[in-house]
Amino acid sequence: MSKAGDRRRQKREAERKKAYKQQRHNERFGQPESPCTIDATVGQAFLYRNGPLLIGSWWLPSASRNALASIGRAVPQQVSGVLLLDTGATNTCISLKAAQTLGLTATRIQDGYGAGGLHRNPVFFATLEISIADEKTGKITTIGWEQEVQGIPDLELHAQGLQYAGESVEVVGLLGRDILRHTRLAYDGIDGRFEITFDLKSLQQQPSR
């Protein structure tokens, strides 16, 4: 086969895989309209104390879930909580506690810089889901994707005592610039309000690169 023919074959295979991945995503999460917007008024004091937070869940990547199901083993339940929008973080992060609860295995170690200086953090591959509630209709839309994330110890100690729907919740992750670059974010500290809009088409094409 000529080089041109080989390139065409590789392109068709890449398009087929992309279409299959999109189909699987739509089967699980549906096809929410793009863009999706979260408009939250939480109050000046809350926003000052905790920062902008989203409701989210971590889960095993689909390949791991399928592997466990194929041998009859139980698939761990999702770990839910809140995600802190962190424009100072290059990469999206998972709390080490959440990663351990799910039984995730680190794929490598990566240097990270935080308030305390240089840290060497484990990197995991995981599924992240974010729930978006429409205050007018009450409809909840869930968007999700799989990506590499850094594990951060003691992340759950941030914003302790949070309540959601009458239950205590913990910080389970940070939404970093690898995801925020697919969004528009407005922060209104005076009125205690923030708004984030996800461009789903952009996000689904390259969530973590």
C-alpha positions in Angstrom: 0.0 0.0 0.0 1.3 3.5 -0.9 2.1 6.0 1.8 -0.9 8.1 0.7 -3.2 5.1 0.9 -1.8 4.2 4.3 -2.5 7.8 5.6 -6.1 7.6 4.3 -6.6 4.3 6.1 -5.2 5.7 9.3 -7.4 8.8 9.0 -10.5 6.7 8.4 -9.6 4.5 11.5 -9.1 7.6 13.6 -12.5 9.0 12.5 -14.2 5.7 13.2 -12.7 5.5 16.7 -13.7 9.1 17.4 -17.3 8.5 16.2 -17.5 5.3 18.4 -16.2 7.2 21.4 -18.7 10.0 20.8 -21.5 7.4 20.4 -20.6 5.8 23.7 -20.5 9.2 25.4 -23.9 10.1 24.1 -25.3 6.7 25.3 -24.2 7.4 28.8 -24.6 11.2 29.1 -27.1 12.0 26.5 -26.6 14.9 24.1 -26.8 18.1 26.1 -26.9 21.3 24.2 -23.7 23.2 23.8 -22.9 25.5 25.5 -24.0 24.4 29.0 -24.1 27.2 31.6 -24.1 27.1 35.4 -25.2 30.4 36.9 -24.9 30.3 40.7 -25.7 32.9 43.3 -24.1 31.8 46.6 -23.7 35.0 48.5 -20.6 37.2 49.0 -19.5 35.6 52.2 -19.7 32.1 50.8 -17.9 33.0 47.7 -15.2 34.8 49.6 -14.7 31.9 52.1 -14.9 28.9 49.7 -14.5 30.1 46.1 -16.6 29.0 43.2 -17.6 25.3 43.6 -19.4 22.8 41.3 -21.1 19.5 42.1 -19.1 16.6 40.6 -18.3 12.9 40.7 -15.3 10.7 40.1 -15.5 7.2 38.7 -13.3 4.5 37.2 -12.6 4.9 33.5 -14.9 2.9 31.2 -12.2 0.3 30.4 -11.7 -0.5 34.1 -15.4 -0.7 34.7 -15.9 -3.1 31.8 -13.0 -5.2 32.9 -14.4 -5.6 36.4 -17.9 -6.4 35.1 -16.5 -9.0 32.7 -15.1 -11.0 35.5 -18.1 -10.6 37.8 -16.5 -8.2 40.2 -18.3 -5.3 41.7 -17.7 -1.8 40.2 -17.0 0.8 42.9 -19.6 3.5 43.2 -18.9 7.0 42.2 -17.3 9.4 44.7 -19.3 12.6 44.7 -18.6 16.0 46.2 -17.7 19.5 45.1 -15.0 20.7 42.7 -13.1 24.0 43.2 -12.6 26.1 40.1 -8.9 26.8 40.3 -7.4 29.1 37.7 -4.0 28.8 39.4 -3.9 25.0 38.6 -2.6 23.9 35.3 -4.1 20.5 35.6 -7.4 19.2 36.9 -6.8 17.3 40.2 -8.6 14.6 42.2 -8.4 14.3 46.0 -6.1 11.4 47.0 -8.8 10.2 49.3 -11.3 9.9 46.4 -8.7 8.1 44.2 -8.0 5.6 47.0 -11.7 5.0 47.6 -12.1 4.1 43.9 -9.0 1.9 44.0 -7.4 3.9 41.2 -3.8 2.9 40.3 -1.3 5.6 39.6 0.1 5.6 36.1 3.1 7.8 36.8 4.4 10.5 39.2 4.4 14.2 38.1 5.9 17.3 39.6 3.3 19.9 40.7 3.7 23.4 42.2 1.3 24.6 44.9 1.3 27.1 47.8 3.8 24.9 49.6 6.2 24.7 46.7 7.2 21.6 44.6 5.3 18.4 45.1 5.5 15.0 43.4 2.0 13.8 42.9 0.6 10.5 41.5 -1.3 10.7 38.2 -4.5 8.7 37.7 -6.8 8.1 34.7 -10.4 8.6 35.8 -13.9 9.7 34.7 -15.1 13.1 35.8 -18.8 14.0 35.7 -20.3 17.4 36.5 -24.0 18.0 37.2 -25.7 21.1 35.9 -29.1 22.0 37.4 -31.5 24.3 35.6 -33.0 26.5 38.3 -36.1 27.3 36.2 -37.0 23.7 35.1 -35.3 21.6 37.7 -33.8 19.5 35.0 -30.3 18.2 35.7 -27.8 17.7 32.9 -24.7 15.6 33.4 -21.6 16.1 31.3 -18.6 13.8 31.6 -15.3 12.8 30.1 -12.2 10.7 30.9 -8.7 12.2 31.5 -5.5 12.1 33.5 -5.7 13.9 36.8 -3.2 14.6 39.6 -3.8 13.2 43.1 -3.7 15.8 45.8 -3.5 14.8 49.5 -5.8 16.4 52.1 -7.9 18.2 49.5 -11.0 17.3 51.4 -9.8 19.6 54.3 -10.6 22.6 52.1 -14.0 24.2 52.8 -15.0 21.9 55.6 -18.6 21.9 56.8 -20.2 22.4 53.4 -23.8 21.3 52.9 -25.6 20.3 49.7 -29.3 19.3 49.7 -29.1 18.9 53.4 -26.1 16.6 53.4 -22.4 17.2 54.2 -20.1 17.2 51.1 -16.3 17.3 50.7 -14.1 18.9 48.1 -13.1 16.0 45.8 -11.2 17.8 43.1 -9.9 20.9 41.5 -11.0 22.0 38.0 -7.8 23.3 36.4 -6.9 25.3 33.3 -6.8 22.1 31.1 -10.6 22.1 31.5 -11.2 25.8 32.1 -9.8 26.7 28.7 -13.0 25.2 27.3 -15.2 27.5 29.4 -16.1 31.1 29.9 -16.0 32.1 33.6 -17.5 35.2 35.2 -16.8 35.9 38.9 -18.9 38.6 40.6 -17.6 38.9 44.2 -19.8 42.0 45.0 -23.0 40.1 44.4 -21.7 36.7 45.4 -22.3 35.1 42.1 -20.4 33.2 39.4 -21.2 31.9 36.0 -19.4 29.2 34.0 -20.2 28.1 30.5 -18.8 24.9 29.1 -18.2 24.6 25.3 -19.0 20.9 25.0 -17.8 20.5 21.5 -14.3 21.8 22.4 -14.2 19.9 25.6 -15.1 16.5 24.0 -12.4 17.0 21.4 -9.5 17.4 23.8 -10.5 17.3 27.5 -7.0 17.0 29.0 -4.5 18.2 26.5 
